[in-house]
Amino acid sequence: GMVLTLIGLVLLTVHRCSPSGWPFLIWGSIIVIAVLFERRRYRHIQHSQDERWQRTGERFEDPETGQMVEVLYDPATGERRYIPMSCSASVGNGLSGRLS
């Protein structure tokens, strides 16, 4: 996004009579704004969702990876997540863990 924006600015500066830089400037700006919005928006949601997940006590070996997996449950939505046991140690004790 930043590269496209810079290319657009350079083209508009060098070729003042040519509108060739506008598409680069517009699309580059859109990408930069979208990335900044996404990072700000979803960072807050991830922290608040970590607290809702509860351990179910279910554990099993994932047939594809061979790793032990623990099941987490969100009572608000009914969603279940399956996480490797090495990542589940920090969930449920106030620390944020990887839940994907």
N, C-alpha and C positions, 0 to 999 in steps of 0.2 A: 504494500500500500504506500509506504513512504517513498519507495523507488519510483512508482508511477506518479506520485505527486511531484517529486523533484524533476522528473523528466518533463512533465507538463509545465512546470515553472520555467525550466530552461528553454523549452520550445517557445513559450510565450515571450520570454525575454529576448531571445535571439531573433525570432521571426515575428516581429510585432504585427505585421500585416496579415500573417497567416493564422487561421484559427486551429491549426493542427495540434496545439498543445492543450486545448480545452478538454477533449475526451480523457486524456491522461490525468489532468488535474482533477476533473470531476470524479472519475472512477477511483483514483488513488485516495481522494478525500473520503469517499464513501467507505472504502475498505478500512481506512484508519479509524474512522468514527465507529464503525461496526465492531471492530476488534476491541476498542476501548470500552464501548458499552457492554459487550459480552463479558469481559473480564470483571467489570465492576458489578454487573447484575448477578452473575452466577456465583461469585465468590461468597456473597452473603447467604445465598440459598444453601450452599453446601454445608456451611457451619451449622445452620439451624436444623438441617435434616439429620445430621449425624446423631443428635441427641434423641431422636425418635426411634431409632433402630434398637430392637431388643433381641437378645439371643434366644433361640428356641430350644437349644440343647441338642438339636439334631447335628450329627457329624457323620460324614461318610467319605470314602475315597472316590475322587473324581475318576471315572473310567478313562477319560481322554488324557489327563495329565499325570495320574497316579498320585496326586497330592491329596492330603486330608483337607476337607472343606467343611466349613461351619455355616449354618443357615441363620440369617438374620431376618427379622420380621418387622414391618412397619404397621402398627395397628390402625393408623389413620387411613391408610390406602389399601392395606391387605397385600402390599408388594413384598416379595421375598427376594433376598439377595444371597448369593452363594460366594463366600470369600475363602481364600486359602487360610489355613489355621495360623500361619505366620503373621498375617495381616490382622487377624481378629483379636489379638491380644490387647490392643489399645481401645477397642470398641467397648463401650459400656462402662468404662471407668473414668469418663470425663475427658479423655483424649480423643482427638479426631483420627480415625483410621481410614484406610482406603477401602471403599465399599463397592467398587466396580468389579 
